[in-house]
Amino acid sequence: MPPSTFVNDLNVAAIRNLAGLATPMALRVAVTLGLTDRLRGDGAAVEQVATELKVSPVALELLLGHLAALGIVERVSTSYRTTVYGATLCSDADNGLTNFLHLDMAGGRSELAFVELLHSITTGEAGYSRRYGQDFWADLDD
């Protein structure tokens, strides 16, 4: 049977969900910016948070909309606030997710090195060194 016989919309959707980078990156950016910590309790308006973080309010609104669709934050009146589920991403949750997701921490940086996987497979060289200019252990020492 030709491969197209096995292609169906459910398989395509499932693979898109596995391969999409929007959600993993949205979670990483949220943790790096400390959004779930900042939006605890009553939350805050997008403009206020954007000003505090020195980020684009339009882009932040889009990010928060995506996070709301995931259940990480919720829209309340003219603000967003962290949900109980989203509190799992707070820095004091003590579950290892901050290190794993934060783009400036060891775990987050090592995860991002996977964008160099093709390089690693074709050359046998570490992707981390290619991405960051030094190996993982040297990077930890800095």
C-alpha positions as CSV (number, residue, x, y, z in Angstrom):
1,M,0.0,0.0,0.0
2,P,1.3,3.5,-0.7
3,P,2.1,5.6,2.4
4,S,-0.8,8.0,1.6
5,T,-3.2,5.2,2.4
6,F,-2.3,5.5,6.1
7,V,-2.5,9.3,6.2
8,N,-5.6,10.6,7.9
9,D,-6.6,13.9,9.5
10,L,-6.2,12.5,13.0
11,N,-2.7,11.3,12.4
12,V,-1.8,14.7,10.8
13,A,-3.2,16.6,13.8
14,A,-1.4,14.3,16.3
15,I,1.9,14.8,14.5
16,R,1.4,18.6,14.3
17,N,0.7,18.6,18.1
18,L,3.9,16.7,18.7
19,A,6.0,18.8,16.4
20,G,4.7,22.3,17.1
21,L,7.1,24.6,18.8
22,A,4.6,27.4,19.8
23,T,3.4,25.8,23.0
24,P,6.8,24.6,24.3
25,M,8.3,28.0,23.6
26,A,5.4,29.9,25.1
27,L,5.9,28.0,28.3
28,R,9.6,28.7,28.3
29,V,9.1,32.4,27.7
30,A,6.4,32.5,30.4
31,V,8.8,31.0,32.9
32,T,11.8,33.1,31.8
33,L,9.8,36.3,32.1
34,G,8.3,35.1,35.5
35,L,4.8,35.6,34.2
36,T,3.1,33.0,36.4
37,D,4.8,34.5,39.5
38,R,3.9,38.1,38.4
39,L,0.2,37.2,37.7
40,R,-0.5,35.4,41.0
41,G,-3.5,36.5,43.0
42,D,-5.5,39.2,41.4
43,G,-3.3,39.3,38.3
44,A,-2.4,42.4,36.3
45,A,-3.3,44.2,33.1
46,V,-1.2,43.5,30.0
47,E,0.0,47.1,29.7
48,Q,1.2,47.2,33.3
49,V,3.1,43.9,33.0
50,A,4.6,44.8,29.6
51,T,5.9,48.1,31.1
52,E,7.4,46.3,34.1
53,L,9.1,43.7,32.0
54,K,10.0,46.1,29.1
55,V,8.3,43.9,26.5
56,S,5.9,44.6,23.7
57,P,2.3,44.8,25.0
58,V,0.9,43.4,21.7
59,A,3.3,40.4,21.8
60,L,2.6,39.9,25.5
61,E,-1.1,39.9,24.9
62,L,-0.7,37.2,22.2
63,L,1.5,35.1,24.5
64,L,-1.0,35.4,27.4
65,G,-3.8,34.5,25.0
66,H,-2.0,31.3,24.2
67,L,-1.2,30.6,27.8
68,A,-4.9,31.1,28.6
69,A,-5.9,28.6,26.0
70,L,-3.5,26.2,27.8
71,G,-5.1,26.9,31.1
72,I,-1.9,28.5,32.5
73,V,-3.5,31.9,33.0
74,E,-7.0,33.1,32.8
75,R,-8.5,36.3,31.6
76,V,-10.3,38.3,34.3
77,S,-12.0,41.5,33.4
78,T,-9.1,43.6,31.9
79,S,-6.3,41.5,33.4
80,Y,-4.8,38.0,33.4
81,R,-4.0,35.9,36.4
82,T,-2.3,32.6,37.1
83,T,-4.5,29.6,37.5
84,V,-4.0,26.8,40.0
85,Y,-2.6,24.7,37.1
86,G,-0.4,27.6,36.0
87,A,1.1,27.9,39.5
88,T,3.0,24.7,38.7
89,L,5.2,27.0,36.7
90,C,5.9,29.4,39.6
91,S,9.5,29.7,40.7
92,D,8.7,28.6,44.2
93,A,6.8,25.4,43.1
94,D,10.0,23.4,43.8
95,N,9.3,20.9,41.1
96,G,12.3,21.4,38.8
97,L,10.2,23.1,36.0
98,T,11.9,26.5,36.4
99,N,15.3,25.0,35.6
100,F,13.9,22.9,32.9
101,L,12.1,25.7,31.1
102,H,13.9,28.9,31.9
103,L,15.9,30.0,28.9
104,D,18.8,31.3,30.9
105,M,19.2,28.2,33.2
106,A,21.1,25.0,32.5
107,G,18.1,22.8,31.8
108,G,16.4,25.3,29.5
109,R,19.6,26.0,27.6
110,S,20.3,22.3,27.2
111,E,16.8,21.8,25.9
112,L,17.2,24.5,23.3
113,A,20.4,22.9,22.1
114,F,18.1,20.3,20.5
115,V,17.5,22.7,17.7
116,E,21.0,21.7,16.6
117,L,20.0,18.0,16.4
118,L,20.4,17.8,12.6
119,H,24.0,19.2,13.0
120,S,24.7,16.6,15.7
121,I,23.3,13.7,13.6
122,T,25.1,14.7,10.4
123,T,28.5,15.6,12.0
124,G,28.5,13.6,15.3
125,E,29.3,16.8,17.1
126,A,27.5,18.2,20.1
127,G,24.7,20.6,19.3
128,Y,25.2,22.4,22.6
129,S,28.7,23.6,21.6
130,R,27.4,24.8,18.2
131,R,24.6,26.7,19.8
132,Y,26.4,28.3,22.7
133,G,30.1,28.3,21.7
134,Q,31.2,26.0,24.5
135,D,30.3,22.6,25.9
136,F,27.6,22.2,28.5
137,W,30.0,21.8,31.4
138,A,32.1,24.9,30.5
139,D,28.8,26.8,30.2
140,L,27.8,25.7,33.7
141,D,31.1,27.1,35.0
142,D,30.4,30.6,33.6
